[in-house]
Amino acid sequence: MGQADERGDRIDVESNDRIIVVRPYGEMDISRAPSLQHTLRRALARGADVVVDLQHLTFCDSSGLNALLTARTEAAADGRTLYLAAPTHQVVQLLKVTGADTVFSIDPAPPIA
C-alpha cells in the first residue's frame, strides 16, 4: 500500500506483528515532508515500533529530516522507538552534518517486514 504524489514518489507502509516499516521513495523535500510526517504519525498510532527504510530515498532535505526527528520524539514520548534503516549516501551525509546520526538507531541493512 502506498501513497503517491504528482511526481510518482510514494511512501509504502508494511507491517508484521512486531514492527511497521515505512518506505519513502524518490525525493523528500518541503513539498513531501508533511506527507511523510502524517504517515509516520499514523504508523506510530498503531502502537508498534517503526522502521523507516531509506534505501529508496534519492534526496532528503532539512524538512524531511525534521519529519523524522519529530516522529522520533513522538515515538520516544510513547515508549516506542523509531529506527532508520539502509540510508543512502546523501541521507547519511545529512544525518552526519546535522548531528542527527547520534540520536537515531541506524541499521545499514534494509528491514524485512
C-alpha positions in Angstrom: 0.0 0.0 0.0 1.4 3.3 -1.0 0.7 7.0 -1.1 1.9 8.6 -4.4 2.2 12.3 -5.2 2.1 14.0 -8.6 5.8 13.2 -9.3 5.3 9.5 -8.8 7.1 9.5 -5.5 5.4 7.3 -2.9 5.5 6.2 0.7 4.8 2.5 1.3 3.8 1.0 4.7 4.1 -2.6 5.6 3.7 -4.3 9.0 4.0 -7.6 10.8 3.4 -8.5 14.4 6.5 -6.6 15.7 7.2 -3.6 13.5 5.8 -1.2 11.0 8.1 -0.4 8.0 7.7 2.9 6.3 9.4 3.2 2.9 9.6 6.6 1.3 10.7 6.7 -2.4 12.2 9.5 -4.5 12.9 12.9 -3.1 11.9 14.1 0.3 11.7 17.9 0.3 9.5 20.6 1.7 6.6 19.6 -0.5 6.6 16.0 0.6 7.7 16.2 4.2 4.1 16.8 5.5 3.1 13.5 3.9 6.0 11.7 5.5 5.2 13.2 8.9 1.5 12.2 8.5 2.4 8.6 7.5 4.8 8.3 10.4 2.2 9.6 12.9 -0.3 7.1 11.6 2.2 4.3 11.9 3.2 5.2 15.4 -0.5 5.4 16.4 -0.8 1.7 15.7 1.3 1.1 18.8 4.4 -0.6 17.4 8.0 0.4 16.8 8.6 1.9 13.4 11.5 1.4 10.9 11.9 3.9 8.2 13.6 2.1 5.3 15.5 4.9 3.5 17.1 2.8 0.7 14.8 4.2 -2.0 15.1 7.8 -0.9 17.3 9.6 -3.5 17.3 13.0 -1.7 16.3 14.4 1.7 16.5 18.0 2.8 16.1 19.5 6.2 12.3 19.4 6.1 12.4 15.6 5.6 14.9 15.3 8.4 12.6 17.4 10.6 9.7 15.0 9.9 12.0 12.1 11.0 13.2 13.9 14.2 9.6 14.9 15.1 8.4 11.3 14.7 11.4 10.0 16.8 10.4 12.4 19.6 6.8 11.4 19.4 7.8 7.7 19.5 10.0 8.1 22.5 7.3 10.0 24.4 5.1 6.9 23.9 7.8 4.5 24.9 8.5 3.3 21.4 11.4 3.5 19.0 11.7 4.9 15.5 14.6 3.3 13.7 16.3 4.3 10.4 17.5 1.6 8.0 19.5 1.5 4.8 20.1 5.2 4.4 21.5 6.3 1.1 24.9 8.1 1.0 23.1 11.5 0.7 20.9 10.8 3.7 24.0 9.5 5.7 25.7 12.8 4.9 22.7 14.8 6.0 22.5 12.9 9.3 26.2 13.4 10.0 26.4 17.1 9.1 23.4 17.9 11.3 24.5 15.6 14.2 21.2 13.6 13.8 23.2 10.4 13.4 23.7 10.5 17.1 20.0 10.5 18.0 18.7 7.7 15.8 19.3 4.0 15.8 20.5 3.3 12.3 20.8 -0.1 10.7 22.8 -0.1 7.4 20.7 -3.1 6.1 17.1 -2.8 4.9 14.5 -4.3 7.2 12.4 -7.3 6.4 8.8 -6.7 7.2 
